[in-house]
Amino acid sequence: MTIGASLFLIAVGAILKFAVTYDGNGFDIGTIGVILMIVGAVGLVLGLFLMTVRRRTDVVTSDPYGRSRTTYVEPRNPADTL
């Protein structure tokens, strides 16, 4: 789940919890809102965690003919060379 989708779920959940006053049979809109906010918060924390853990460097090389190529390289940890 991306950060944008997580923020969307949190926003929709907050709207359902605090702004909608519908009394339906068999389900509670407020409870659905709370569930969406929790799922969005978990997705946000997980997305931020994975974004900080996963590091990737883009290396773009081009040849004399103007063609370019992108290679994804994991950066070296300076502590590994010691």
N, C-alpha and C positions, 0 to 999 in steps of 0.2 A: 504494500500500500504506500503510495507516495505521500509526501507531506501535504500537498494540495488536497488530496482526497480525504486525508485525516482532518484537516481544517474544515472541509465541507461537511463531514459527518458531525463534527462538534457544533458547527453553526446550525445545521438542520435539527440536531438534537436539542439545542438550546431553544430554538424557535418552538419546537413541539412541547417542550417542558414548560416554558414560561409565557408563551404568547397564544397558544391555542387552547380554547376552552370548549372542547367537544366532549360530550359524554356518550361514548359508544357502548354497545352491548358486548360484553365479553372481553374487552381489552381497555387499557388505560393509555391514552396518548402521552401523558406525563412519564409513565414507565418506559414507553418506547423511546421517548426523548432522552431519558437518563441512560438507557442501554446504548443508544447511538453516540452519546457523549463519551461514555466509557470506552467503546470500541474505537472511536476517533482518537482519544487520548492515548490508548495503548498503541495504536498505529503510529501516532506522532512520535512517541518515545522510541518505538522500534525503528522508525525511519531515520530519526536523528542519530540513534546509536549506530545503525548500519552505515550511515553517511560518514560518520567520524572514523569508523573502523576500516572501511574500504577506501584504500588510496590507490589512485591510478594516474599515471602520467601519459599524456598524449605526445607522441613524437611524430612530427610531420616532416617528411623528407621529400625533396623534389629532385628530379633529374634534369639534365640540360635541355630536354625537350619540353619542359613545362608541365610534365605530369607529376602529380603529388601522391603520396601514399602516407596513410596514418597508421601508426603502430602503437599499441597500448602496452606500456611497460610498467611493471611494478617497481616503485622506487626502492633503492637500497636503504637499509637502516644503518646509520653510521656506527651503531654499537656492534653490528655484525662483523665489521672489518677489524675489530680489535682483537 
